[in-house]
Every structure is written in C-alpha cells, then in structure tokens.
Amino acid sequence: MRCFHFCKLPGRVMGSRLLRFTSVVIIVLLLVAGALTALLPTIKDDKLPNSRREAKTQSQSALDSFTLIMQTYNRTDLLLKLLNHYQAIPHLHKVIVVWNNIGEKTPEEMWNSLGPHPVPVVFKVQTVNRMRNRLQNFPDLETKAVLMMDDDTLVSAHDLAFAFSVWQQFPEHIVGFVPRKHISTPSGVYSYGSFELQNPGFGNGDQYSMVLIGAAFFHSGYLEDFQHQPEAVYALIDETQNCDDIAMNFLVAKHTGKPSGVFVKPVDIRNLEKDTNSGYSGMWHRAEHLLQRSYCVNKLVNIYDGMPLKYSNIMISQFGFPNYANHKNKM
Amino acid sequence: MRCFHFCKLPGRVMGSRLLRFTSVVIIVLLLVAGALTALLPTIKDDKLPNSRREAKTQSQSALDSFTLIMQTYNRTDLLLKLLNHYQAIPHLHKVIVVWNNIGEKTPEEMWNSLGPHPVPVVFKVQTVNRMRNRLQNFPDLETKAVLMMDDDTLVSAHDLAFAFSVWQQFPEHIVGFVPRKHISTPSGVYSYGSFELQNPGFGNGDQYSMVLIGAAFFHSGYLEDFQHQPEAVYALIDETQNCDDIAMNFLVAKHTGKPSGVFVKPVDIRNLEKDTNSGYSGMWHRAEHLLQRSYCVNKLVNIYDGMPLKYSNIMISQFGFPNYANHKNKM
C-alpha cells in the first residue's frame, strides 16, 4: 500500500476523524510538555552565577579553604557589616554564624533576599546564650581550618589571606592576631595579661603564651577535642561566660607540648564596638573581666593538674607587604 | 717478736745505719715529689677563669650552642674588631676563622697574648684563596649549629641570640638576616635579585627564595652534604669566586623540599666595609657581581636538573623587642 503523509484517505469523513485525532494528540503532547516544564527547577538569571560559584566552592580542597565561625550577641548591625566584608575573603569556604540572640529571629530571610552571596552562610540558632556555643563541633564544618572571629572585629582580607597561609605551615597551632600571656609569681599564683605585664624573663623582650581565638585560625580537629574536656572546664566557662579562649590554648598546648599559638602581626585590625547601634559593648568591658581571666588560668591549672602553656617570642609579618621594602635594615 | 716503730735495735751501729737509710729514703721521696711537681701543668692565676670557662663551654650541649665560622681575606683589622664582638655572643661554643690570606701569618700569637678569651678560636690556614673554603666540614666543629658570618658584617648580640632560638625551631632551614630571590622570566631564564626586582607574583607582597649564608645559622650537617655535590658545583664556585651561598640554598631546598631559608628581620646589622684600613672592599662591589649570581642560578638549575628553590614570605621578628609594644596594632 502506497502511503504518504499519514495516508491520504478517501473521502471527507476519514479526513475529519484524522484531523480530530491529530489535534487531540497535539493537545495532549502540549499538556504533557507544559507539566514537565512546570516541574523543572526555576532557572532564574541571577541564580546562574550562584550555581557556578557553588560548584567552584565545593571543589575547593578541604585543605585549601577555611570556615569562618562567628558568634554573635546583640550586635546584628555589626554582624551584617562584617559579613559583607568576610564573605569575600579569599579561600573562604563557608560562614557559620552562631546565633546567641535567644528567641530572636535570625536575619536569614534578609540575607537571602540580598543574595547571591559568594559563599554559603548558615545561621545556627542557639537555645542558651553561652560563650562556648561557638566551640561546638558543627556538622556544617567541611574544612580542616577554622577562622574564628569576634563579631566586633574587622581584620583586613590581606591579613587574613596571609595568616591562613601561615596556618597552613603551622596547622597544629592557633595562628592569630591577638597575643596574650600568663606570668608566674613567687607565690605560685598565675596572672593573666598583655604586654603591660612584666616580661616572663626568658632573655630579651617579651613573650606570649596564648593567642586568642577571637581572631585566629586553628584546626577544626580541636573543636572535636574540645568536646572531650573535663566537665569542670565547661562549668568554668559557663560560670564566667569568659575564658573559652584560654581553655582552648590550654588544650592546644597540652596536645602539642609546644607554644599553643603563633602570632601574626596584623597590618589592619579594627574594633568596631563603637559603631554599633545596639549600645552593647562587649564582655571585655566588664570590671571583672581581666581578674576573671587570671582566675581562669589558675582554675585551669588545677583542672589540668599543671601549667601546659609555653612561651614564644616569634612574631610573623608578611615579607614585602604592604611596603615592598619592609624588610630593609641598616646595612 | 714484739716490734714497735721500726723495731728498736740494740747498739749504736744499727742506729746510724737506720738513720742513713731513712735519710736516703726521705731525700729520694723529695726528689720524686719535686719531679712530679715540675711535670704538672702550670696553674697561673689568669688561667683559672679560663679553665672554669672551658669546663663550662665543654658542658654546653651540642644543641644549645653554635660555632661561628668566619672566612677572612685582606681585612684583618675588621676581623679582629668583629672577633672582639662575636666572641662574647651568648651560646657561642667556638670560633673557626678560615684564613684566606695565603702565605700570611695568622694573628694567633697576638690573639693569645690578649687572652683570656671567652671561647676557643681556631685559625684554619688555607693553601688556596677560595670562596668555598668556608664550606669545609671542619673537624673542629662540635656543635649542630653553625653561624656563618662575613668578615665585614656586624650583627648585634640580641639579633644573634634571637635568630639562634629561631634556628632551634627550624633546624633544617638556613635562618638568617639577608633574604634574596630568583624570578622566572617568560624565556625560562632565571634572574637573581632582591626586593627591587618584581615580585614573583604569588599573591600580595614580595617573596624570598634564598637566605644568604654570610649572616645566617644552619645545620652543620649541610657542610657534610656540601662535600658530596656534583663537581660542576665546585667548578662554578671556583670559576666565579662567588655563589657558594646560592649553591647552599639549592642544596638545602633540594634536601627539604621546602623554602631553604627563614628570614629573621635584624634590628641592628651593619656593614663595616668602609671601616677597613686595607682598602679592600669586598667581592660584591665587582661590576659583574649580580650578573654572575644570575648566571649561577641558571647554571645550578642545569647542574641539578631543575629549580629546587621555593618561595616564602614569612618574616620573623622578636616579640616585644627592642620596643616592648612592638606588636601593637590599630584596634
């Protein structure tokens, strides 16, 4: 049977049936197509860069990038200002915001509405306002390195990129921008302080025995270790709402048998406390803050049955930056 | 037989024989004692501090002290000025002076006449005036660490004590005060230089890939390693009377797979060239000096079949010295 183009059937009757049939088929096909299209994810123009960026982010080796953990309380304006800055730091993988504003909604909606963002930001809502909330072993953590920042501290991208490269060379240390020390006294009671305190007396110059974690890189493994400390450590931190950073330095020093920290001298570090509209000015303004920290040092020595902190006088700066001749000396 | 006190013998005859015998015995004993005393080393008053110091020096662990190796040519006045300074550096074990003034007497006599000295100084008389004479594996070396200094360079004791402590934390590196770098060019030909050369282009700021051994600490084991390099390396150094330090950096970089050097920023380093009466002003004033060094870099890449030097931008300073607040930053 010779047939072309749906077989020309004799007569008008056959023709109209075919026509109806074909129309129905076409309509059904269109409906199916429409349904399928509706089920596909919406590809908006502005999402395209995001998915490209997300693919890039995931491919960053866990060793070549870091996670920013920033705890925040009562300074959301500063938090958002800082997030705009930190979200674009080179080698940043993800941001974890530890939300200590109990009962208050996170700015997640606003954050998303102002997307796209260079990296994912997760808001971890807390149930109790605790200083040590930031030292949980967050499942969101995918990188070996953590950058921990206080929610009122701005460190330049240059400083952070350099300090990250230093951390990669000293991964078992807390590599950061704020050095502190303890000193012994003849009574055996320790005191905590900074450079205004007497030098520990090991040769020339000063020494530091701690690097504060409010502006520092450290290995994410230490967050896991922190979950296995004596109960008394948690009790101390909760009692003082302070000293989590001193405890971390004790932990790291015990673990390595070396000075816990490596101090990187920052070129540009700023405290934005004064810029907040909240009126809240941070724990370190409390009258008892420093006394508490000395108290903590001595308590931790009891808990750990010894003083594990060790002194260092190594100060690291970036060669040829910002001044290309910053190494020059009298010759 | 009852006998007391050499047995009293009856009669005068026995008594005088005994007396003579006893006298002879006493005289012989005195002579022997006298002879022994004469054989003992002369204990002079001024040697006492020395022997106490020497005992102390020998008890210094090989890890806690270093040997200064200083090669000298035609600048004995500077040498002696520098020796007065360096002989008193903390943790110094011994000084080895590599005497490149062929045929000329060393100042050893004068040195000894001006004793006592804090540490032993040995003058190694050379037979040929070679730049690489200082890189021999001297049997006089007892310490793990070597401090190598040019005979026209004065580095403060503070800087040296600090740099030694840094070396102890980085014993496989050349820890010193003079950073240099190589750069690649599109043609594949390398060039040698300092900060005035373009940055190698790895992020912000500059990088260094060598630390010169004319003012640096390094492990004495590298002197042993240096004896087992390809002949072409020695030929190159002899041909140029230059580049022994570049060769050492290649050696160390190959050995560690890391940047060969760690740069410690000196507080007080001085070149005393102008102070010499000899009129001799050092190899680096030769017109071809820098070109030679670029030449050496390329030759060494050929000899070692690759470029082993790696970049670093770590600059180390001493925390809290000389300014106790030298770590302070804008906060």
Interface residues (C-beta under 8 A of the other chain):
Chain A: H158 A161 F162 S165 V166 Q169 F177 P179 F195 N199 G203 N204 G205 D206 Q207 Y208 F263 K265 P266 V267 D268 I269 R270 N271 S312 N313 I314 M315 I316 S317 Q318 F319 G320 F321 P322 Y324 A325 N326 H327 K328 N329 K330 M331
Chain B: H158 A161 F162 S165 V166 Q169 F177 P179 F195 N199 G203 N204 G205 D206 Q207 Y208 F263 K265 P266 V267 D268 I269 R270 N271 S312 N313 I314 M315 I316 S317 Q318 F319 G320 F321 P322 Y324 A325 N326 H327 K328 N329 K330 M331
